[in-house]
Amino acid sequence: MSTYAWVNLLSVLFPLIFSFHPRTRFHREWKAAAVGIVAMMGLFIPWDMFFTANGVWRFNEQHVWDTKLLGLPLEEWGFFICIPYCCLFTYHCLNLQVKRDMLGPHARSISIALGALLIGIGLLNLDRAYTSTTLLLCAAFMLFVALVMKPLWLGRFYFAYLVLLIPFIIVNGILTGTGVAEEVVWYNGAENLGIRILTIPIEDTTYGLLMQLMAVTFFEMVRTRKASTA
């Protein structure tokens, strides 16, 4: 298998296996998870296609299969299934194990402060495609969720996101060249801030935040609708 395929497989393997554990029973949430993932992909796949075609990033042919779908390696499609699945599984498990919603009372303030910061940086870097697009899209969606939807789960999402930063650094680190001879994904330095966590562009933290927030938002919408009709 390719390097990228191994990263996807090893990332999702344990969450998938433990989805059937009697204490998690996450397999019962697969319909909601599928909706969350597909809805998120509705934004991220066209975005990925456009940025790949325009050289904002590209994939190392040595670490991906030759087969492509709509200009993207099959492993990239797998990434947008495996990684959000892991995130939803972790979010679900944390909700089961951590009873106190520590960030709940502060979720609105966190959203406003972080949204304002992202908008400010994004507007100051409109000439950098990855920076401006990622930060402005994330800010817009985050503020919509916090100020319009006002869900009760937003504080729990922020907590899960903080926990997921650890595996995020490991997975994205490998994909961007940490601990491997060559990066799997190459980023055009002219289109981002040039600030990196190890080998990871700082924008990836916001990219991941938006990806996870979209998946969780639609995941929770399906669960709420299911509960209301039960």
Disulfide bonds with the S-S distance in Angstrom:
none
